[in-house]
Structures are given as C-alpha cells and as structure tokens.
Amino acid sequence: MNRRVALGMAGTGVVCAGLLFFICAGLFTSTTATLVHVGAGETLGDVAQNLQTARIINSKTLFEVLVRLRGKDTGVVAGEYFFAEPQSVFTVATRIVRGDFNLKPVRVVVPEGTTAKEIATLLARVPGVNPATFLERALEKEGYLFPDTYFVYPGEDTDTLLKRFETNFNQHIQEASLQNAVASFGKPLASVVTMASLLEKEAPDAANRRIIAGILWKRLHIGMPLQVDAVFAYITGKTPGDISHADLANKSLYNTYLYKGLPPGPIGNPGVDSLLAAVTPTDTKFLYYLSDKNGVFHYSATYAGQVANQTKYLR
C-alpha cells in the first residue's frame, strides 16, 4: 500500500474516532426528573450552559452544533421543559428547537378538611413545585384553599397555584345556594369559614354537622368556650383520642378550651357541605355532644347528661 495513502487512512481513522468519542461523550446524562426554564431572548450559549448545569446534557458544544444543523442559531423556543429521564443530546436539541416541553399535569386530590401543610405535602410529588415556598404563602390563606381535584403542571409557581385554589373557593361561595345562605345567616364570611373548618373535623355527615353547628354557635352566644377537640390536631398533630390534660392547657390561641370565641382562623380547608352546615345550623336544646367508639353521636342539654354519656359510651 502506498505510504501516503496509508497515512491518509490512518489520519481519517483518528478523526473519525475522535468524532465518535466527541458524539458519544455527549449522548447520555444521569439526570433525574428536572424542569429547565428557557427564557425569551436567551442565546444558544446561555441555553446550552443552563442545560449542562442541570445535567441534561454533557456537551455544550455538541448541543450547539446539533441545534445549528437544524437551522436554529439562536431561535430556540422559550418555555418550561420537563425532562423526566435521561435523554440523548440529539433528542434534547430536537426538543428545544421544536418547543417540545413534555409538560404533563399531575393529578392532585385535596380532600375536604386538608390543611395548608398537608396540601404542601401533596404538591411535593409534582416536579418543580417548591412545597416549602407554597406552605409559607398558603398558611395565611388557610380555609380558603378549596378542596378539590387539581391538575398541576411541573414547575407551576406558587402564585399560580394559590390563585387556582382561591378562585375555586370564590366560585363555590358565589353559587346561589351557598351565597344566599351565607348572606341570610348574617355572620362574617371569615367566621363562617372558621366554623366550617371545625365542623369538617368534628363530624363526617351533614346532619350531625348541622346539629353541632347549632351547639357551637349557641356556646359562642352565651360566652361558653367551644371546647372543640379537633383543634389539637392543628396545634400538636394529636388525634382526639390522644389528647392529654397537658394539651388542654396548651397556650396556643387555637385552644378552644383555654380561650373563648372562635379560633383566630380556620384549622383546615372545608368543603361545601361544611360551609353550608355552618350557616344552616339545627336549633336544638342540646349544649353538649360526643362521638362514641363507633362514630355514633350522642347529645345532651346538661353537663350532667354529658358525663353520663361519657360513662356509658366512652369507658
């Protein structure tokens, strides 16, 4: 073989090997589920750097070459890109050029009575959502984060999420049956929501909630402490069966044994049934109630009757 030809072939082989190594080096990453923001006006170099920092790609140079080969010098499509698993640099470049965001909403079910803290925990499984930031802002909106099924997009920001919860609350409050009932009852909406949050935790059905609403509004009227056990789950995380005498002396302003009147705010986010029960209380002679070990409610008009019910149903 001619020496010059042999050397040429060897050189070509080295170049090809180098090119193959260059391409393969940029193919795969070890990224986990990641959300990357591509801002309007960002240069191709900016985008490449951000993708490499997020460990979406290994080679900025290869990424830029591939984007330019597709006729896109700086014309990447701005938006939020979700990478659920490692992808080749070829795939990443193609997605950025085409605007293939791969944003699929996550179904989040928020049950009635769920607290802001519990909602933050539910949202933690949505990629790109910051539960700590959400909780910090949501605590002041406790009671008005309407329980429902939400479809949350990866990376959805706290402002957008809170607005969705509150808008849903306002829409339900403005429905004719509930709006008229609240207006006719004559209590401030804040008081109604707080009372509804107590009822949500105290009883599982509308009939008992309405009876208990009548009892609790009556206690407020005569200046008697509400003595609602459900507040302790909000204060300490304890269920009613775990409440101790020390808990009854807890200095939290939510302690309805220690302080008269409604708590300073809701202890959860009530649903429509509890909101309606709060403004359509059943008028009875009762002033006391308890739920036995089977969840059956027993009522009495006097403290002596309450003690008798405790002895009969709880011991």
LOKEBA-630060 format. One line per 5 residues: number of its first residue (from 1); for each residue x, y, z of N, C-alpha, C. Coordinates in steps of 0.02 Angstrom, whole numbers, padded with zeros to 5 digits. Layout:
REM residues N
NUM	X/Y/Z/X/Y/Z/X/Y/Z ~ ...
REM end
This chain:
REM residues 315
1	00043/-00060/00000/00000/00000/00000/00045/00062/00000 ~ 00025/00111/-00040/00062/00174/-00042/00065/00205/00027 ~ 00126/00226/00048/00135/00253/00116/00091/00315/00128 ~ 00085/00357/00076/00045/00418/00084/-00028/00401/00094 ~ -00052/00352/00055/-00121/00330/00062/-00134/00301/00131
6	-00086/00260/00154/-00092/00229/00220/-00095/00282/00275 ~ -00053/00332/00269/-00053/00384/00319/-00119/00424/00317 ~ -00144/00433/00256/-00208/00469/00250/-00265/00431/00282 ~ -00265/00366/00270/-00318/00324/00300/-00313/00324/00376 ~ -00250/00322/00400/-00240/00323/00473/-00265/00388/00502
11	-00250/00443/00467/-00273/00508/00491/-00348/00513/00492 ~ -00379/00486/00439/-00452/00487/00436/-00482/00446/00494 ~ -00449/00389/00508/-00472/00347/00563/-00469/00382/00629 ~ -00415/00420/00640/-00408/00458/00702/-00462/00510/00708 ~ -00475/00545/00652/-00527/00597/00653/-00595/00566/00667
16	-00609/00511/00635/-00674/00477/00645/-00681/00452/00717 ~ -00625/00425/00743/-00627/00400/00812/-00639/00458/00860 ~ -00604/00514/00845/-00613/00573/00887/-00684/00599/00884 ~ -00711/00601/00823/-00780/00625/00814/-00829/00579/00850 ~ -00817/00513/00844/-00861/00465/00878/-00858/00474/00953
21	-00798/00484/00979/-00791/00495/01052/-00827/00559/01073 ~ -00818/00612/01032/-00850/00677/01046/-00926/00670/01050 ~ -00953/00633/01001/-01026/00625/00999/-01051/00582/01058 ~ -01015/00526/01068/-01037/00480/01122/-01030/00512/01190 ~ -00980/00554/01198/-00970/00587/01263/-01029/00631/01281
26	-01064/00654/01231/-01120/00698/01246/-01187/00665/01243 ~ -01188/00600/01232/-01253/00567/01222/-01296/00562/01284 ~ -01269/00538/01338/-01311/00520/01396/-01291/00558/01459 ~ -01340/00570/01500/-01329/00602/01564/-01360/00560/01619 ~ -01349/00580/01681/-01379/00543/01738/-01432/00584/01772
31	-01464/00629/01734/-01514/00673/01763/-01574/00636/01791 ~ -01602/00664/01843/-01667/00639/01868/-01720/00688/01843 ~ -01783/00679/01864/-01837/00723/01841/-01818/00796/01854 ~ -01814/00835/01801/-01790/00903/01806/-01831/00950/01762 ~ -01841/01011/01787/-01876/01062/01749/-01825/01116/01732
36	-01821/01135/01668/-01773/01187/01646/-01811/01243/01611 ~ -01797/01305/01632/-01830/01363/01602/-01785/01392/01548 ~ -01813/01400/01488/-01779/01433/01433/-01813/01500/01423 ~ -01778/01554/01441/-01809/01620/01439/-01809/01650/01369 ~ -01858/01693/01357/-01862/01728/01293/-01800/01773/01286
41	-01768/01768/01229/-01709/01810/01217/-01643/01779/01238 ~ -01645/01721/01270/-01582/01688/01289/-01544/01666/01227 ~ -01477/01672/01230/-01436/01649/01174/-01431/01574/01176 ~ -01408/01546/01119/-01398/01474/01116/-01346/01452/01168 ~ -01295/01493/01177/-01244/01477/01227/-01272/01476/01298
46	-01317/01524/01313/-01349/01526/01379/-01390/01462/01391 ~ -01428/01444/01340/-01470/01384/01346/-01426/01322/01356 ~ -01373/01317/01317/-01328/01260/01322/-01297/01256/01392 ~ -01276/01314/01418/-01246/01315/01485/-01296/01294/01538 ~ -01357/01318/01534/-01409/01300/01582/-01425/01226/01580
51	-01427/01198/01520/-01441/01127/01513/-01384/01085/01542 ~ -01322/01108/01531/-01266/01070/01559/-01264/01076/01635 ~ -01278/01135/01661/-01280/01144/01734/-01333/01099/01766 ~ -01389/01093/01731/-01444/01050/01757/-01431/00976/01742 ~ -01374/00960/01711/-01354/00892/01695/-01403/00859/01646
56	-01431/00900/01602/-01473/00874/01548/-01429/00852/01490 ~ -01375/00888/01478/-01327/00871/01426/-01257/00870/01456 ~ -01211/00835/01424/-01141/00833/01445/-01097/00880/01405 ~ -01117/00892/01342/-01075/00932/01298/-01113/00992/01270 ~ -01093/01051/01291/-01124/01112/01264/-01109/01118/01190
61	-01047/01103/01171/-01026/01112/01102/-01067/01068/01055 ~ -01074/01005/01073/-01113/00959/01030/-01185/00982/01026 ~ -01213/01004/01081/-01282/01028/01081/-01289/01088/01034 ~ -01244/01135/01038/-01248/01195/00995/-01241/01176/00922 ~ -01195/01129/00907/-01187/01107/00838/-01251/01076/00811
66	-01282/01034/00852/-01343/00999/00830/-01401/01048/00820 ~ -01405/01099/00862/-01458/01149/00855/-01447/01188/00790 ~ -01384/01207/00777/-01369/01246/00717/-01381/01205/00653 ~ -01367/01140/00657/-01380/01096/00600/-01454/01094/00582 ~ -01495/01109/00631/-01567/01111/00619/-01590/01181/00597
71	-01540/01223/00582/-01555/01290/00556/-01578/01339/00608 ~ -01557/01327/00672/-01579/01370/00727/-01518/01397/00764 ~ -01492/01453/00742/-01434/01482/00776/-01450/01501/00847 ~ -01499/01545/00855/-01519/01567/00922/-01594/01560/00932 ~ -01628/01531/00882/-01700/01530/00884/-01729/01472/00923
76	-01702/01459/00982/-01731/01406/01024/-01799/01431/01049 ~ -01843/01384/01064/-01911/01402/01086/-01912/01410/01162 ~ -01931/01469/01185/-01933/01484/01257/-01990/01446/01290 ~ -01980/01430/01354/-02032/01397/01392/-02003/01352/01446 ~ -02047/01313/01479/-02027/01266/01531/-02021/01196/01501
81	-01962/01167/01506/-01950/01100/01479/-01942/01050/01536 ~ -01981/00998/01533/-01978/00946/01584/-01942/00885/01557 ~ -01889/00864/01593/-01851/00805/01575/-01863/00752/01628 ~ -01904/00702/01611/-01923/00651/01660/-01868/00600/01671 ~ -01824/00592/01621/-01773/00540/01624/-01715/00561/01578
86	-01658/00528/01582/-01602/00545/01539/-01620/00537/01465 ~ -01598/00585/01424/-01610/00582/01352/-01545/00599/01315 ~ -01540/00576/01253/-01481/00591/01213/-01479/00665/01196 ~ -01419/00689/01183/-01412/00760/01165/-01448/00775/01100 ~ -01454/00725/01055/-01492/00734/00993/-01565/00748/01009
91	-01593/00709/01056/-01663/00718/01075/-01674/00785/01108 ~ -01628/00804/01153/-01634/00868/01188/-01632/00926/01139 ~ -01585/00924/01092/-01580/00977/01042/-01643/00982/01001 ~ -01670/00924/00980/-01731/00924/00941/-01790/00953/00980 ~ -01794/00936/01043/-01849/00962/01084/-01844/01038/01092
96	-01784/01063/01104/-01775/01135/01114/-01792/01174/01051 ~ -01775/01145/00994/-01789/01178/00930/-01864/01177/00915 ~ -01897/01123/00931/-01968/01115/00914/-02016/01142/00968 ~ -01988/01156/01028/-02032/01177/01083/-02071/01120/01111 ~ -02039/01062/01115/-02071/01002/01143/-02060/01002/01219
101	-02107/01033/01255/-02098/01045/01327/-02106/00982/01370 ~ -02147/00935/01347/-02161/00873/01384/-02190/00887/01453 ~ -02232/00937/01457/-02264/00954/01521/-02330/00917/01527 ~ -02332/00868/01570/-02393/00830/01582/-02418/00844/01652 ~ -02480/00865/01660/-02505/00882/01727/-02508/00821/01773
106	-02498/00834/01837/-02502/00782/01889/-02568/00792/01926 ~ -02606/00737/01932/-02671/00740/01967/-02660/00742/02042 ~ -02684/00795/02074/-02677/00803/02146/-02746/00809/02178 ~ -02763/00761/02219/-02829/00760/02252/-02822/00789/02322 ~ -02859/00843/02336/-02857/00876/02401/-02924/00863/02436
111	-02926/00818/02486/-02988/00803/02521/-03013/00861/02563 ~ -03078/00859/02578/-03108/00909/02623/-03073/00908/02691 ~ -03059/00967/02718/-03028/00972/02783/-02953/00971/02782 ~ -02922/00960/02724/-02850/00959/02719/-02821/01027/02739 ~ -02766/01026/02776/-02733/01088/02797/-02684/01112/02743
116	-02662/01174/02749/-02613/01201/02703/-02549/01159/02704 ~ -02530/01137/02764/-02470/01095/02770/-02478/01029/02733 ~ -02537/01000/02738/-02550/00936/02704/-02553/00946/02628 ~ -02580/01003/02606/-02581/01018/02534/-02510/01024/02508 ~ -02467/01058/02546/-02397/01065/02525/-02364/00996/02517
121	-02380/00950/02562/-02353/00882/02558/-02378/00847/02494 ~ -02442/00857/02477/-02469/00828/02416/-02435/00856/02354 ~ -02420/00921/02356/-02389/00953/02298/-02316/00936/02290 ~ -02286/00909/02343/-02214/00892/02341/-02198/00840/02288 ~ -02247/00801/02267/-02233/00749/02217/-02238/00776/02146
126	-02253/00840/02138/-02255/00871/02071/-02186/00900/02056 ~ -02151/00875/02005/-02083/00900/01991/-02082/00976/01980 ~ -02034/01008/02011/-02025/01079/02001/-02068/01123/02045 ~ -02113/01094/02084/-02153/01133/02132/-02117/01134/02199 ~ -02110/01193/02228/-02075/01201/02291/-02125/01200/02349
131	-02132/01144/02386/-02182/01140/02439/-02169/01189/02496 ~ -02105/01203/02511/-02089/01248/02566/-02112/01319/02550 ~ -02100/01341/02489/-02122/01408/02468/-02198/01412/02467 ~ -02230/01358/02443/-02303/01357/02442/-02331/01362/02512 ~ -02304/01323/02559/-02329/01323/02627/-02321/01391/02660
136	-02265/01422/02650/-02252/01488/02680/-02306/01538/02661 ~ -02327/01535/02598/-02379/01582/02574/-02449/01557/02589 ~ -02458/01491/02591/-02526/01462/02597/-02554/01466/02668 ~ -02509/01468/02718/-02533/01468/02788/-02580/01527/02802 ~ -02565/01584/02772/-02608/01643/02783/-02674/01638/02746
141	-02680/01588/02703/-02742/01579/02665/-02779/01515/02686 ~ -02759/01489/02744/-02792/01429/02771/-02867/01440/02774 ~ -02904/01390/02750/-02977/01394/02749/-03005/01413/02682 ~ -02963/01446/02640/-02986/01471/02576/-02953/01435/02517 ~ -02918/01380/02532/-02886/01338/02481/-02934/01281/02467
146	-02978/01291/02420/-03036/01246/02413/-03015/01175/02397 ~ -03041/01127/02436/-03025/01056/02424/-03059/01031/02360 ~ -03019/01000/02317/-03045/00978/02253/-02991/00937/02218 ~ -03004/00915/02158/-02953/00881/02117/-02921/00932/02071 ~ -02855/00937/02074/-02819/00986/02033/-02769/00949/01988
151	-02758/00977/01929/-02707/00951/01884/-02651/01003/01881 ~ -02596/00986/01913/-02541/01033/01923/-02484/01017/01875 ~ -02461/01069/01840/-02406/01059/01793/-02339/01063/01828 ~ -02291/01022/01806/-02223/01027/01834/-02198/01099/01830 ~ -02170/01123/01885/-02141/01190/01885/-02192/01245/01896
156	-02255/01229/01906/-02306/01281/01917/-02287/01321/01979 ~ -02287/01387/01973/-02263/01429/02029/-02317/01438/02082 ~ -02294/01460/02141/-02338/01466/02199/-02395/01515/02187 ~ -02381/01572/02156/-02434/01622/02143/-02490/01592/02101 ~ -02471/01555/02050/-02522/01524/02006/-02562/01472/02044
161	-02529/01432/02084/-02563/01380/02122/-02613/01410/02172 ~ -02590/01459/02210/-02633/01491/02260/-02693/01524/02227 ~ -02682/01555/02170/-02737/01587/02135/-02789/01535/02113 ~ -02766/01477/02091/-02813/01424/02070/-02855/01401/02129 ~ -02823/01390/02187/-02860/01368/02246/-02911/01421/02267
166	-02890/01483/02270/-02935/01537/02293/-02991/01550/02243 ~ -02975/01548/02179/-03027/01558/02128/-03081/01504/02134 ~ -03060/01443/02146/-03106/01387/02154/-03150/01399/02216 ~ -03120/01423/02270/-03158/01439/02331/-03211/01492/02316 ~ -03190/01546/02284/-03236/01601/02270/-03293/01580/02225
171	-03278/01538/02176/-03330/01514/02131/-03383/01473/02168 ~ -03361/01432/02216/-03409/01392/02254/-03449/01436/02302 ~ -03416/01485/02333/-03452/01530/02378/-03505/01570/02341 ~ -03492/01586/02279/-03538/01628/02240/-03595/01588/02209 ~ -03594/01522/02216/-03650/01483/02191/-03712/01501/02231
176	-03768/01507/02198/-03829/01535/02227/-03848/01507/02295 ~ -03850/01441/02302/-03874/01411/02364/-03830/01430/02423 ~ -03765/01428/02414/-03719/01444/02468/-03715/01519/02480 ~ -03712/01557/02426/-03707/01630/02433/-03768/01658/02471 ~ -03827/01635/02453/-03888/01658/02487/-03890/01637/02560
181	-03867/01576/02573/-03868/01551/02642/-03820/01591/02686 ~ -03760/01606/02660/-03711/01645/02698/-03738/01716/02710 ~ -03767/01746/02659/-03793/01814/02665/-03851/01816/02716 ~ -03894/01767/02714/-03952/01765/02760/-03931/01753/02832 ~ -03877/01716/02842/-03855/01699/02910/-03829/01760/02947
186	-03799/01806/02912/-03779/01869/02942/-03713/01870/02980 ~ -03674/01818/02973/-03608/01816/03005/-03555/01832/02953 ~ -03498/01861/02973/-03443/01874/02926/-03419/01809/02894 ~ -03399/01813/02832/-03376/01754/02797/-03318/01721/02834 ~ -03273/01762/02863/-03216/01734/02899/-03239/01690/02957
191	-03291/01712/02993/-03317/01672/03048/-03349/01607/03022 ~ -03384/01613/02967/-03417/01554/02937/-03365/01502/02916 ~ -03311/01525/02884/-03259/01479/02860/-03225/01445/02919 ~ -03211/01484/02972/-03179/01455/03031/-03225/01403/03063 ~ -03288/01419/03071/-03336/01372/03100/-03341/01310/03055
196	-03344/01319/02990/-03349/01262/02944/-03288/01217/02950 ~ -03229/01246/02962/-03168/01205/02969/-03171/01161/03031 ~ -03204/01187/03084/-03214/01147/03145/-03263/01090/03132 ~ -03318/01106/03099/-03369/01057/03085/-03342/01001/03040 ~ -03299/01020/02993/-03269/00970/02947/-03233/00916/02985
201	-03200/00936/03039/-03160/00889/03079/-03202/00853/03132 ~ -03256/00885/03154/-03294/00858/03210/-03344/00804/03191 ~ -03371/00808/03130/-03421/00758/03109/-03415/00744/03035 ~ -03430/00682/03014/-03421/00662/02944/-03482/00672/02899 ~ -03539/00691/02928/-03600/00696/02889/-03636/00761/02901
206	-03679/00780/02854/-03713/00845/02856/-03760/00852/02915 ~ -03797/00800/02931/-03847/00804/02985/-03814/00820/03052 ~ -03762/00782/03069/-03728/00794/03132/-03689/00860/03132 ~ -03663/00879/03074/-03629/00943/03070/-03677/01001/03085 ~ -03737/00996/03060/-03786/01049/03071/-03807/01052/03145
211	-03814/00995/03177/-03831/00994/03248/-03773/01024/03289 ~ -03712/01003/03273/-03653/01029/03309/-03644/01103/03295 ~ -03659/01126/03233/-03656/01197/03218/-03703/01236/03264 ~ -03764/01209/03274/-03811/01242/03319/-03784/01246/03390 ~ -03751/01193/03413/-03722/01191/03480/-03665/01242/03486
216	-03620/01243/03437/-03562/01287/03441/-03580/01361/03435 ~ -03627/01377/03391/-03649/01447/03387/-03684/01467/03452 ~ -03720/01420/03482/-03754/01435/03546/-03702/01447/03601 ~ -03649/01406/03603/-03596/01416/03652/-03564/01485/03644 ~ -03553/01505/03582/-03524/01571/03570/-03571/01626/03596
221	-03635/01616/03585/-03684/01666/03605/-03687/01675/03681 ~ -03681/01621/03718/-03686/01626/03791/-03618/01635/03825 ~ -03565/01640/03785/-03498/01652/03812/-03465/01591/03841 ~ -03485/01533/03818/-03456/01470/03840/-03398/01450/03793 ~ -03343/01425/03819/-03289/01402/03774/-03314/01347/03727
226	-03289/01348/03666/-03312/01299/03617/-03291/01227/03635 ~ -03232/01219/03664/-03207/01154/03686/-03211/01102/03630 ~ -03182/01120/03573/-03180/01076/03515/-03114/01038/03514 ~ -03118/00972/03518/-03057/00931/03520/-03017/00934/03454 ~ -03052/00946/03399/-03019/00942/03334/-02962/00992/03326
231	-02962/01045/03366/-02909/01096/03358/-02840/01068/03376 ~ -02838/01016/03416/-02773/00991/03439/-02735/00956/03383 ~ -02770/00930/03334/-02736/00902/03276/-02699/00958/03239 ~ -02728/01018/03240/-02697/01076/03207/-02640/01104/03249 ~ -02649/01103/03316/-02598/01131/03361/-02538/01084/03370
236	-02553/01021/03384/-02499/00974/03402/-02494/00913/03356 ~ -02545/00903/03314/-02546/00844/03272/-02578/00784/03305 ~ -02603/00793/03366/-02633/00737/03403/-02706/00727/03383 ~ -02727/00665/03380/-02797/00649/03368/-02835/00656/03435 ~ -02902/00664/03431/-02941/00672/03493/-02928/00619/03545
241	-02917/00557/03524/-02906/00503/03572/-02839/00508/03608 ~ -02793/00548/03583/-02727/00555/03613/-02718/00618/03655 ~ -02771/00658/03661/-02766/00721/03696/-02757/00709/03771 ~ -02709/00744/03801/-02696/00738/03873/-02719/00801/03910 ~ -02716/00799/03976/-02733/00858/04016/-02684/00914/04002
246	-02622/00897/03988/-02572/00948/03972/-02590/00983/03907 ~ -02618/00947/03860/-02638/00978/03796/-02693/01029/03807 ~ -02738/01015/03853/-02793/01061/03867/-02769/01128/03892 ~ -02708/01129/03919/-02679/01192/03944/-02631/01224/03895 ~ -02627/01197/03834/-02583/01225/03783/-02600/01298/03771
251	-02549/01340/03768/-02560/01412/03763/-02577/01436/03693 ~ -02580/01392/03645/-02597/01412/03576/-02664/01448/03575 ~ -02669/01501/03536/-02731/01538/03529/-02786/01496/03496 ~ -02767/01440/03467/-02816/01395/03437/-02848/01348/03488 ~ -02824/01351/03550/-02850/01307/03603/-02919/01332/03625
256	-02971/01299/03602/-03040/01320/03617/-03063/01299/03686 ~ -03020/01265/03724/-03035/01252/03795/-03010/01311/03837 ~ -02955/01340/03816/-02923/01392/03856/-02951/01462/03839 ~ -02970/01472/03777/-02994/01538/03755/-03065/01533/03727 ~ -03106/01582/03746/-03174/01585/03721/-03174/01613/03650
261	-03229/01601/03615/-03235/01626/03547/-03206/01578/03496 ~ -03212/01598/03434/-03185/01558/03379/-03109/01562/03381 ~ -03075/01511/03354/-03002/01516/03347/-02984/01575/03302 ~ -02921/01596/03302/-02901/01654/03261/-02907/01642/03186 ~ -02918/01581/03166/-02926/01565/03095/-02947/01493/03086
266	-02960/01473/03024/-02980/01404/03010/-02926/01353/03028 ~ -02946/01292/03043/-02898/01239/03059/-02891/01190/03000 ~ -02915/01210/02943/-02912/01168/02883/-02953/01202/02829 ~ -02961/01168/02773/-02997/01197/02717/-03062/01157/02705 ~ -03118/01186/02727/-03181/01149/02725/-03211/01145/02655
271	-03253/01094/02645/-03289/01087/02583/-03357/01120/02586 ~ -03395/01115/02532/-03460/01148/02528/-03508/01124/02582 ~ -03510/01059/02596/-03557/01033/02645/-03546/01064/02714 ~ -03484/01071/02734/-03470/01101/02799/-03484/01176/02800 ~ -03470/01210/02745/-03486/01281/02740/-03561/01292/02745
276	-03598/01249/02711/-03671/01254/02713/-03698/01237/02783 ~ -03669/01186/02815/-03690/01168/02883/-03678/01226/02932 ~ -03624/01263/02922/-03607/01318/02968/-03661/01373/02967 ~ -03694/01381/02910/-03743/01436/02904/-03815/01409/02903 ~ -03824/01344/02912/-03892/01316/02918/-03893/01270/02979
281	-03876/01296/03038/-03873/01255/03098/-03943/01229/03118 ~ -03944/01171/03149/-04006/01143/03175/-04015/01168/03247 ~ -04072/01198/03260/-04087/01226/03326/-04113/01170/03371 ~ -04076/01155/03424/-04096/01103/03472/-04088/01129/03543 ~ -04107/01088/03591/-04098/01105/03661/-04027/01085/03685
286	-03990/01051/03642/-03925/01023/03662/-03871/01076/03671 ~ -03825/01061/03717/-03767/01105/03728/-03702/01064/03729 ~ -03710/00997/03729/-03652/00953/03733/-03660/00895/03682 ~ -03604/00868/03661/-03605/00811/03615/-03541/00771/03621 ~ -03544/00709/03600/-03485/00667/03595/-03497/00614/03543
291	-03442/00586/03519/-03445/00532/03471/-03417/00469/03504 ~ -03456/00414/03502/-03432/00354/03536/-03381/00317/03493 ~ -03360/00259/03516/-03306/00221/03483/-03326/00197/03414 ~ -03391/00196/03400/-03415/00175/03334/-03432/00235/03289 ~ -03418/00295/03314/-03431/00355/03275/-03503/00380/03279
296	-03542/00352/03325/-03611/00374/03335/-03612/00433/03383 ~ -03650/00486/03366/-03653/00545/03408/-03708/00541/03460 ~ -03693/00567/03519/-03741/00570/03575/-03742/00641/03602 ~ -03802/00666/03612/-03810/00736/03631/-03844/00742/03700 ~ -03832/00798/03732/-03865/00811/03797/-03872/00886/03807
301	-03921/00904/03847/-03934/00975/03860/-03896/01001/03921 ~ -03872/00954/03963/-03839/00974/04025/-03771/00941/04032 ~ -03729/00969/04074/-03663/00940/04086/-03670/00872/04119 ~ -03720/00865/04163/-03731/00800/04196/-03748/00747/04144 ~ -03786/00767/04093/-03803/00720/04039/-03741/00702/03999
306	-03696/00750/03989/-03634/00737/03953/-03590/00687/03991 ~ -03585/00696/04058/-03546/00650/04099/-03575/00580/04095 ~ -03641/00576/04097/-03674/00511/04093/-03660/00478/04025 ~ -03660/00516/03972/-03645/00489/03906/-03572/00467/03901 ~ -03528/00505/03931/-03456/00485/03932/-03447/00419/03967
311	-03481/00412/04024/-03476/00349/04063/-03505/00291/04023 ~ -03559/00303/03988/-03594/00250/03954/-03560/00231/03888 ~ -03534/00279/03852/-03511/00266/03783/-03435/00267/03773 ~ -03400/00296/03821/-03328/00303/03810/-03285/00263/03859 ~ -03315/00229/03906/-03275/00191/03956/-03291/00117/03953
REM end
